[in-house]
Amino acid sequence: MTDKKNPGEQTEPEIEVVDQARAEAEAEAAEEALADANQFSEVYGDGDEAALSRIAELEAELAAAKDQMLRALAEAENTRRRAERDRQEATKYGAVGIARDLLSVSDNLRRALEALPEDARDSEGWARDLITGVELIEREFLDAFGKHGVVKMEPLGQPFDHNFHQAMFEMEDLEKPSGTVVQQMQPGYRLHDRLLRAAMVGVSKGGPKAEKKAETEAGDGE
């Protein structure tokens, strides 16, 4: 249910426009009053202390009105930028809920393919047709994800990143740098630059440190 706007109630952008218009009107009125005072001074001279006091008072009012106008303009611009940023984020990340719910569908399609025997693909008849059909559905499903910014991550062989990976176990591997993703139990997904679901992975240990390996490769290049 959406909230109804009460009669006479103004939204934040509307209030900013009203404040800006009011500040501009006050500044304009102060400028006109100051011009009249200056004209009075030119006609009757500067000897009248009351006139000089009035001119100083109007100058102070004009400065205050201009300051208020500039503040209103700045606040209106900030409000416009916030509204634009909120609109862009709503457009970019608005599908995060339904995308996260559909990840299990993608998982089940992959599980269905992995559950079929290897020789079924080479056989004739319904088994091969079934595999082809499920693969087609999975491919179209991932293509639809990609059109909306949902990307399936490929962590194998990459350094473990706690921002995108969830380590389930460590595996002894003396050949790969320690902390390398060597196995994936469940794929991870992200929506643009936001994580939808972390990849469940196995991580190597016992091998050389990744930093030392990178330094060795840099030294060999020299």
Backbone as CSV, one residue per row, in Angstrom:
resi,resn,N_x,N_y,N_z,CA_x,CA_y,CA_z,C_x,C_y,C_z
1,MET,0.844,-1.198,0.000,0.000,0.000,0.000,0.876,1.244,0.000
2,THR,0.602,2.178,-0.891,1.397,3.390,-0.993,0.801,4.474,-0.117
3,ASP,1.689,5.305,0.431,1.221,6.406,1.265,0.609,7.482,0.392
4,LYS,-0.603,7.964,0.814,-1.264,9.013,0.065,-0.755,10.364,0.541
5,LYS,-0.612,11.248,-0.422,-0.128,12.585,-0.119,-1.286,13.433,0.368
6,ASN,-1.165,14.030,1.566,-2.218,14.866,2.106,-2.331,16.155,1.313
7,PRO,-3.540,16.715,1.218,-3.709,17.983,0.494,-2.850,19.064,1.123
8,GLY,-2.134,19.778,0.285,-1.278,20.860,0.752,0.082,20.415,1.220
9,GLU,0.293,19.091,1.324,1.593,18.575,1.768,2.592,18.660,0.632
10,GLN,3.812,19.121,0.929,4.840,19.296,-0.087,5.932,18.256,0.105
11,THR,6.452,17.767,-1.020,7.580,16.847,-0.961,8.855,17.646,-0.768
12,GLU,9.953,16.908,-0.459,11.228,17.592,-0.188,11.702,18.442,-1.356
13,PRO,11.684,17.927,-2.619,12.108,18.788,-3.741,11.235,20.021,-3.883
14,GLU,9.913,19.876,-3.632,9.029,21.029,-3.756,9.358,22.066,-2.700
15,ILE,9.663,21.625,-1.490,10.027,22.549,-0.412,11.295,23.297,-0.779
16,GLU,12.291,22.581,-1.368,13.534,23.225,-1.759,13.278,24.308,-2.805
17,VAL,12.375,24.041,-3.766,12.064,25.037,-4.795,11.405,26.257,-4.173
18,VAL,10.502,26.039,-3.206,9.829,27.159,-2.538,10.842,27.980,-1.754
19,ASP,11.738,27.322,-1.014,12.760,28.048,-0.253,13.661,28.845,-1.177
20,GLN,14.017,28.252,-2.314,14.870,28.947,-3.264,14.169,30.181,-3.819
21,ALA,12.899,30.045,-4.183,12.150,31.180,-4.723,11.992,32.283,-3.678
22,ARG,11.750,31.874,-2.410,11.605,32.860,-1.344,12.906,33.619,-1.122
23,ALA,14.028,32.891,-1.145,15.325,33.543,-0.944,15.635,34.501,-2.079
24,GLU,15.316,34.097,-3.312,15.558,34.982,-4.449,14.701,36.235,-4.353
25,ALA,13.429,36.086,-3.914,12.542,37.244,-3.783,13.052,38.197,-2.706
26,GLU,13.518,37.654,-1.579,14.045,38.499,-0.507,15.299,39.239,-0.961
27,ALA,16.158,38.557,-1.700,17.362,39.214,-2.202,17.017,40.326,-3.182
28,GLU,16.033,40.078,-4.042,15.620,41.094,-5.008,15.017,42.306,-4.301
29,ALA,14.190,42.055,-3.280,13.583,43.157,-2.533,14.642,43.976,-1.804
30,ALA,15.646,43.275,-1.244,16.716,43.992,-0.546,17.522,44.837,-1.513
31,GLU,17.765,44.335,-2.712,18.496,45.101,-3.719,17.715,46.356,-4.121
32,GLU,16.395,46.213,-4.293,15.579,47.362,-4.666,15.573,48.413,-3.553
33,ALA,15.453,47.952,-2.295,15.459,48.888,-1.170,16.788,49.607,-1.068
34,LEU,17.882,48.878,-1.305,19.208,49.496,-1.256,19.368,50.493,-2.383
35,ALA,18.866,50.190,-3.566,18.940,51.134,-4.682,18.173,52.404,-4.365
36,ASP,16.978,52.282,-3.747,16.198,53.465,-3.364,16.954,54.286,-2.333
37,ALA,17.592,53.616,-1.384,18.340,54.343,-0.362,19.531,55.072,-0.957
38,ASN,20.208,54.437,-1.890,21.342,55.097,-2.541,20.888,56.305,-3.358
39,GLN,19.744,56.154,-4.015,19.207,57.275,-4.781,18.850,58.435,-3.849
40,PHE,18.264,58.106,-2.686,17.939,59.130,-1.701,19.206,59.842,-1.233
41,SER,20.270,59.070,-1.047,21.529,59.644,-0.573,22.130,60.573,-1.618
42,GLU,22.027,60.198,-2.903,22.569,61.044,-3.967,21.813,62.369,-4.063
43,VAL,20.505,62.310,-3.808,19.689,63.528,-3.922,19.890,64.455,-2.730
44,TYR,19.895,63.896,-1.524,19.896,64.714,-0.305,21.255,64.751,0.394
45,GLY,22.245,64.068,-0.192,23.578,64.118,0.388,23.786,63.055,1.438
46,ASP,25.026,62.964,1.869,25.396,61.914,2.816,25.440,62.405,4.252
47,GLY,24.937,63.595,4.478,25.047,64.157,5.827,24.009,63.622,6.783
48,ASP,22.955,63.074,6.268,21.881,62.583,7.131,22.313,61.253,7.741
49,GLU,22.500,61.251,9.049,22.933,60.023,9.726,21.871,58.935,9.620
50,ALA,20.613,59.335,9.638,19.542,58.340,9.534,19.599,57.632,8.191
51,ALA,19.874,58.411,7.106,19.968,57.811,5.781,21.157,56.858,5.697
52,LEU,22.291,57.285,6.268,23.471,56.424,6.245,23.230,55.138,7.034
53,SER,22.539,55.255,8.163,22.233,54.078,8.966,21.305,53.125,8.216
54,ARG,20.344,53.739,7.507,19.400,52.911,6.739,20.114,52.173,5.615
55,ILE,21.046,52.877,4.954,21.809,52.252,3.867,22.628,51.077,4.404
56,ALA,23.274,51.271,5.551,24.070,50.191,6.146,23.178,49.011,6.517
57,GLU,21.972,49.332,7.047,21.048,48.275,7.415,20.596,47.478,6.194
58,LEU,20.307,48.209,5.089,19.864,47.529,3.875,20.988,46.704,3.250
59,GLU,22.208,47.216,3.341,23.345,46.450,2.818,23.507,45.134,3.581
60,ALA,23.317,45.188,4.911,23.413,43.969,5.711,22.291,43.004,5.346
61,GLU,21.066,43.544,5.146,19.940,42.695,4.760,20.180,42.067,3.387
62,LEU,20.762,42.849,2.471,21.048,42.323,1.134,22.073,41.192,1.196
63,ALA,23.110,41.382,2.000,24.132,40.334,2.128,23.531,39.063,2.728
64,ALA,22.659,39.241,3.732,22.033,38.075,4.347,21.107,37.367,3.369
65,ALA,20.352,38.171,2.578,19.432,37.574,1.609,20.199,36.817,0.524
66,LYS,21.318,37.381,0.066,22.128,36.693,-0.947,22.711,35.403,-0.383
67,ASP,23.159,35.460,0.878,23.703,34.249,1.501,22.629,33.176,1.608
68,GLN,21.424,33.583,1.992,20.318,32.628,2.104,19.971,32.042,0.739
69,MET,20.018,32.888,-0.302,19.712,32.404,-1.643,20.748,31.376,-2.104
70,LEU,22.024,31.658,-1.830,23.073,30.725,-2.231,22.947,29.398,-1.483
71,ARG,22.589,29.474,-0.208,22.408,28.251,0.572,21.233,27.437,0.037
72,ALA,20.150,28.156,-0.334,18.979,27.453,-0.874,19.306,26.798,-2.209
73,LEU,20.090,27.505,-3.033,20.495,26.929,-4.321,21.367,25.694,-4.118
74,ALA,22.299,25.769,-3.172,23.185,24.632,-2.904,22.397,23.441,-2.379
75,GLU,21.438,23.701,-1.466,20.639,22.613,-0.906,19.748,21.972,-1.971
76,ALA,19.205,22.816,-2.866,18.376,22.279,-3.943,19.204,21.398,-4.880
77,GLU,20.447,21.801,-5.150,21.318,20.996,-6.011,21.687,19.679,-5.333
78,ASN,21.955,19.736,-4.018,22.256,18.503,-3.285,21.066,17.549,-3.289
79,THR,19.865,18.101,-3.134,18.662,17.270,-3.156,18.482,16.621,-4.524
80,ARG,18.738,17.390,-5.576,18.613,16.843,-6.931,19.616,15.720,-7.149
81,ARG,20.843,15.890,-6.666,21.863,14.854,-6.844,21.521,13.601,-6.049
82,ARG,21.012,13.767,-4.824,20.617,12.601,-4.033,19.489,11.838,-4.709
83,ALA,18.520,12.580,-5.232,17.396,11.925,-5.906,17.866,11.176,-7.150
84,GLU,18.812,11.755,-7.887,19.334,11.113,-9.080,20.134,9.862,-8.719
85,ARG,20.926,9.952,-7.644,21.696,8.779,-7.208,20.778,7.655,-6.738
86,ASP,19.730,8.003,-6.000,18.776,6.988,-5.536,18.062,6.341,-6.719
87,ARG,17.741,7.142,-7.735,17.057,6.607,-8.912,17.967,5.631,-9.659
88,GLN,19.238,6.000,-9.810,20.173,5.133,-10.517,20.387,3.821,-9.763
89,GLU,20.512,3.884,-8.438,20.713,2.664,-7.659,19.474,1.775,-7.697
90,ALA,18.291,2.402,-7.676,17.064,1.606,-7.754,16.967,0.887,-9.090
91,THR,17.407,1.551,-10.165,17.383,0.924,-11.486,18.431,-0.184,-11.588
92,LYS,19.600,0.071,-11.014,20.718,-0.873,-11.147,20.562,-2.097,-10.262
93,TYR,20.067,-1.900,-9.043,20.021,-2.997,-8.077,18.597,-3.389,-7.685
94,GLY,17.604,-2.917,-8.427,16.222,-3.197,-8.070,15.851,-4.666,-8.163
95,ALA,16.587,-5.432,-8.984,16.247,-6.849,-9.192,16.994,-7.784,-8.251
96,VAL,17.633,-7.255,-7.211,18.472,-8.093,-6.360,17.654,-9.183,-5.666
97,GLY,16.433,-8.889,-5.255,15.629,-9.874,-4.545,15.247,-11.063,-5.406
98,ILE,14.664,-10.788,-6.570,14.237,-11.885,-7.451,15.438,-12.620,-8.023
99,ALA,16.537,-11.912,-8.275,17.738,-12.569,-8.794,18.279,-13.566,-7.778
100,ARG,18.308,-13.179,-6.505,18.810,-14.087,-5.473,17.907,-15.316,-5.332
101,ASP,16.595,-15.108,-5.485,15.669,-16.242,-5.374,15.815,-17.215,-6.546
102,LEU,16.231,-16.727,-7.711,16.338,-17.575,-8.895,17.662,-18.337,-8.973
103,LEU,18.578,-18.047,-8.062,19.862,-18.746,-8.097,19.683,-20.246,-7.889
104,SER,18.724,-20.631,-7.052,18.500,-22.058,-6.810,18.013,-22.765,-8.066
105,VAL,17.300,-22.042,-8.934,16.863,-22.640,-10.201,18.078,-22.968,-11.060
106,SER,19.014,-22.037,-11.129,20.240,-22.285,-11.882,21.018,-23.454,-11.294
107,ASP,21.071,-23.532,-9.960,21.766,-24.647,-9.306,21.128,-25.984,-9.671
108,ASN,19.801,-26.044,-9.671,19.107,-27.299,-9.956,19.291,-27.739,-11.408
109,LEU,19.366,-26.796,-12.318,19.634,-27.154,-13.714,21.009,-27.794,-13.846
110,ARG,22.000,-27.214,-13.153,23.351,-27.774,-13.206,23.385,-29.141,-12.527
111,ARG,22.684,-29.301,-11.404,22.666,-30.596,-10.715,22.005,-31.671,-11.589
112,ALA,20.971,-31.284,-12.319,20.301,-32.244,-13.202,21.263,-32.752,-14.273
113,LEU,22.085,-31.871,-14.814,23.051,-32.285,-15.837,24.141,-33.168,-15.236
114,GLU,24.613,-32.803,-14.053,25.687,-33.583,-13.437,25.200,-34.943,-12.946
115,ALA,23.914,-35.083,-12.683,23.381,-36.355,-12.197,23.242,-37.398,-13.294
116,LEU,23.200,-36.963,-14.557,23.058,-37.903,-15.664,24.375,-38.618,-15.921
117,PRO,24.335,-39.881,-16.292,25.578,-40.624,-16.568,26.323,-40.038,-17.763
118,GLU,27.640,-40.200,-17.752,28.480,-39.620,-18.796,28.155,-40.194,-20.175
119,ASP,27.858,-41.498,-20.238,27.625,-42.114,-21.538,26.250,-41.787,-22.114
120,ALA,25.394,-41.118,-21.318,24.056,-40.784,-21.814,24.125,-39.775,-22.949
121,ARG,25.154,-38.933,-22.932,25.289,-37.912,-23.972,25.570,-38.543,-25.342
122,ASP,26.257,-39.660,-25.334,26.625,-40.310,-26.603,25.579,-41.307,-27.078
123,SER,24.569,-41.533,-26.268,23.554,-42.516,-26.640,22.498,-41.877,-27.542
124,GLU,21.743,-42.749,-28.185,20.652,-42.291,-29.036,19.351,-42.265,-28.235
125,GLY,18.453,-41.371,-28.617,17.132,-41.379,-28.012,16.906,-40.255,-27.021
126,TRP,15.977,-40.508,-26.083,15.487,-39.456,-25.209,16.539,-38.913,-24.258
127,ALA,17.503,-39.739,-23.839,18.499,-39.288,-22.866,19.335,-38.145,-23.434
128,ARG,19.806,-38.322,-24.677,20.609,-37.273,-25.287,19.761,-36.028,-25.519
129,ASP,18.515,-36.200,-25.926,17.626,-35.057,-26.135,17.356,-34.320,-24.826
130,LEU,17.241,-35.087,-23.750,17.015,-34.466,-22.447,18.215,-33.612,-22.045
131,ILE,19.407,-34.154,-22.223,20.615,-33.401,-21.871,20.711,-32.129,-22.700
132,THR,20.458,-32.256,-23.997,20.528,-31.090,-24.873,19.512,-30.027,-24.453
133,GLY,18.312,-30.474,-24.109,17.274,-29.524,-23.703,17.607,-28.810,-22.405
134,VAL,18.100,-29.553,-21.414,18.457,-28.925,-20.137,19.629,-27.966,-20.310
135,GLU,20.618,-28.344,-21.132,21.741,-27.453,-21.391,21.282,-26.163,-22.065
136,LEU,20.335,-26.286,-22.971,19.803,-25.101,-23.643,19.084,-24.184,-22.652
137,ILE,18.295,-24.775,-21.767,17.586,-23.983,-20.758,18.577,-23.280,-19.827
138,GLU,19.602,-24.016,-19.414,20.607,-23.420,-18.523,21.321,-22.264,-19.210
139,ARG,21.669,-22.442,-20.490,22.375,-21.391,-21.219,21.508,-20.136,-21.368
140,GLU,20.236,-20.342,-21.709,19.333,-19.202,-21.849,19.085,-18.530,-20.499
141,PHE,19.052,-19.326,-19.447,18.858,-18.793,-18.107,20.022,-17.880,-17.725
142,LEU,21.246,-18.337,-17.978,22.419,-17.533,-17.649,22.525,-16.304,-18.554
143,ASP,22.108,-16.434,-19.814,22.100,-15.275,-20.713,21.132,-14.209,-20.208
144,ALA,19.959,-14.649,-19.733,18.988,-13.703,-19.182,19.552,-13.029,-17.936
145,PHE,20.247,-13.793,-17.103,20.916,-13.207,-15.944,21.896,-12.123,-16.390
146,GLY,22.714,-12.463,-17.390,23.734,-11.528,-17.844,23.173,-10.227,-18.372
147,LYS,22.008,-10.289,-19.013,21.401,-9.064,-19.545,21.034,-8.084,-18.439
148,HIS,20.823,-8.617,-17.244,20.438,-7.765,-16.115,21.578,-7.578,-15.120
149,GLY,22.789,-7.892,-15.544,23.950,-7.633,-14.697,24.288,-8.709,-13.701
150,VAL,23.606,-9.868,-13.765,23.910,-10.967,-12.850,24.996,-11.837,-13.483
151,VAL,26.120,-11.963,-12.817,27.282,-12.657,-13.376,27.661,-13.829,-12.494
152,LYS,27.868,-14.988,-13.129,28.335,-16.174,-12.410,29.849,-16.099,-12.292
153,MET,30.359,-16.155,-11.073,31.796,-16.016,-10.841,32.520,-17.334,-11.113
154,GLU,33.754,-17.223,-11.556,34.599,-18.381,-11.842,35.825,-18.316,-10.938
155,PRO,35.751,-18.869,-9.731,36.837,-18.685,-8.761,38.000,-19.655,-8.890
156,LEU,37.841,-20.761,-9.638,38.894,-21.780,-9.693,40.206,-21.183,-10.192
157,GLY,41.267,-21.459,-9.450,42.592,-20.959,-9.816,42.853,-19.540,-9.367
158,GLN,41.862,-18.883,-8.783,42.025,-17.513,-8.325,42.413,-17.481,-6.847
159,PRO,43.095,-16.430,-6.411,43.377,-16.303,-4.969,42.076,-16.180,-4.179
160,PHE,42.049,-16.753,-3.003,40.856,-16.693,-2.166,40.570,-15.248,-1.782
161,ASP,39.313,-14.836,-1.956,38.871,-13.479,-1.635,37.654,-13.593,-0.723
162,HIS,37.822,-13.186,0.534,36.729,-13.337,1.493,35.512,-12.492,1.139
163,ASN,35.684,-11.519,0.244,34.555,-10.693,-0.173,33.605,-11.459,-1.095
164,PHE,34.130,-12.476,-1.799,33.323,-13.193,-2.774,33.314,-14.711,-2.569
165,HIS,34.195,-15.228,-1.714,34.313,-16.674,-1.535,34.055,-17.059,-0.075
166,GLN,33.494,-18.243,0.105,33.302,-18.824,1.430,34.092,-20.124,1.495
167,ALA,35.145,-20.144,2.295,36.013,-21.322,2.382,35.335,-22.412,3.198
168,MET,35.193,-23.596,2.590,34.563,-24.725,3.257,35.595,-25.690,3.831
169,PHE,36.772,-25.765,3.207,37.838,-26.638,3.698,39.146,-26.219,3.056
170,GLU,40.240,-26.747,3.608,41.571,-26.538,3.040,42.095,-27.868,2.512
171,MET,42.831,-27.787,1.402,43.350,-28.992,0.761,44.866,-28.850,0.586
172,GLU,45.580,-29.888,1.006,47.042,-29.864,0.874,47.425,-29.904,-0.604
173,ASP,48.175,-28.910,-1.021,48.634,-28.851,-2.414,49.944,-28.070,-2.434
174,LEU,51.057,-28.802,-2.666,52.380,-28.184,-2.622,52.724,-27.439,-3.903
175,GLU,51.972,-27.672,-4.965,52.291,-27.049,-6.248,51.657,-25.663,-6.407
176,LYS,50.434,-25.506,-5.909,49.736,-24.232,-6.061,50.057,-23.313,-4.893
177,PRO,50.052,-22.012,-5.145,50.290,-21.060,-4.049,49.249,-21.232,-2.953
178,SER,49.672,-21.108,-1.727,48.756,-21.232,-0.607,47.669,-20.165,-0.692
179,GLY,46.425,-20.595,-0.470,45.311,-19.645,-0.557,44.673,-19.576,-1.923
180,THR,44.976,-20.538,-2.795,44.368,-20.578,-4.126,43.092,-21.426,-4.086
181,VAL,42.064,-20.978,-4.775,40.819,-21.741,-4.866,41.047,-22.930,-5.790
182,VAL,40.903,-24.156,-5.257,41.180,-25.364,-6.039,39.931,-26.205,-6.288
183,GLN,38.837,-25.889,-5.597,37.611,-26.655,-5.799,36.406,-25.771,-5.468
184,GLN,35.318,-26.007,-6.210,34.103,-25.230,-5.992,32.932,-26.183,-5.732
185,MET,32.267,-26.001,-4.607,31.092,-26.806,-4.279,29.793,-26.149,-4.741
186,GLN,29.769,-24.819,-4.683,28.574,-24.085,-5.113,29.018,-22.774,-5.752
187,PRO,28.530,-22.478,-6.957,28.970,-21.251,-7.640,28.469,-19.999,-6.939
188,GLY,29.198,-18.937,-7.103,28.807,-17.638,-6.555,28.355,-16.707,-7.667
189,TYR,27.557,-15.731,-7.304,27.022,-14.772,-8.270,27.143,-13.359,-7.700
190,ARG,27.242,-12.395,-8.610,27.205,-10.994,-8.202,26.293,-10.227,-9.148
191,LEU,25.688,-9.176,-8.638,24.857,-8.278,-9.434,25.636,-6.998,-9.613
192,HIS,26.137,-6.803,-10.840,27.060,-5.699,-11.121,28.250,-5.841,-10.157
193,ASP,28.420,-4.897,-9.222,29.555,-4.987,-8.303,29.136,-5.434,-6.903
194,ARG,27.882,-5.863,-6.735,27.402,-6.317,-5.432,27.291,-7.834,-5.397
195,LEU,27.653,-8.405,-4.250,27.605,-9.860,-4.097,26.169,-10.316,-3.884
196,LEU,25.751,-11.289,-4.703,24.457,-11.933,-4.492,24.606,-13.156,-3.597
197,ARG,25.628,-13.977,-3.908,25.886,-15.178,-3.122,27.350,-15.547,-3.243
198,ALA,27.979,-15.788,-2.119,29.393,-16.159,-2.130,29.568,-17.578,-2.672
199,ALA,30.662,-17.801,-3.374,30.984,-19.134,-3.875,31.552,-19.976,-2.733
200,MET,31.039,-21.212,-2.591,31.567,-22.135,-1.595,32.738,-22.884,-2.208
201,VAL,33.919,-22.729,-1.634,35.131,-23.220,-2.294,36.020,-23.962,-1.308
202,GLY,36.944,-24.735,-1.900,38.036,-25.333,-1.168,39.316,-24.597,-1.511
203,VAL,40.185,-24.410,-0.518,41.370,-23.566,-0.686,42.616,-24.397,-0.427
204,SER,43.649,-24.154,-1.228,44.902,-24.899,-1.083,45.715,-24.385,0.096
205,LYS,46.548,-25.280,0.630,47.482,-24.883,1.688,48.757,-25.699,1.522
206,GLY,49.820,-25.222,2.142,51.089,-25.947,2.112,51.997,-25.542,0.979
207,GLY,51.474,-24.833,-0.042,52.303,-24.401,-1.162,52.989,-23.083,-0.868
208,PRO,53.719,-22.558,-1.847,54.402,-21.276,-1.649,53.390,-20.145,-1.476
209,LYS,53.797,-19.123,-0.768,52.949,-17.958,-0.596,52.776,-17.257,-1.943
210,ALA,51.569,-16.776,-2.192,51.281,-16.130,-3.474,52.135,-14.899,-3.666
211,GLU,52.384,-14.146,-2.574,53.171,-12.926,-2.702,54.613,-13.254,-3.077
212,LYS,55.171,-14.300,-2.473,56.548,-14.663,-2.781,56.676,-15.153,-4.204
213,LYS,55.649,-15.863,-4.683,55.685,-16.359,-6.051,55.650,-15.203,-7.033
214,ALA,54.820,-14.180,-6.734,54.746,-13.028,-7.620,56.063,-12.290,-7.651
215,GLU,56.757,-12.197,-6.467,58.045,-11.520,-6.430,59.088,-12.304,-7.217
216,THR,59.030,-13.657,-7.147,59.986,-14.479,-7.892,59.802,-14.301,-9.399
217,GLU,58.528,-14.276,-9.839,58.258,-14.092,-11.276,58.736,-12.732,-11.726
218,ALA,58.566,-11.696,-10.880,59.042,-10.367,-11.258,60.548,-10.334,-11.364
219,GLY,61.244,-11.075,-10.440,62.696,-11.128,-10.500,63.194,-11.864,-11.718
220,ASP,62.477,-12.937,-12.137,62.881,-13.676,-13.329,62.724,-12.812,-14.572
221,GLY,61.708,-11.936,-14.551,61.502,-11.079,-15.715,62.608,-10.078,-15.895
222,GLU,63.210,-9.667,-14.766,64.323,-8.725,-14.872,65.581,-9.414,-15.409
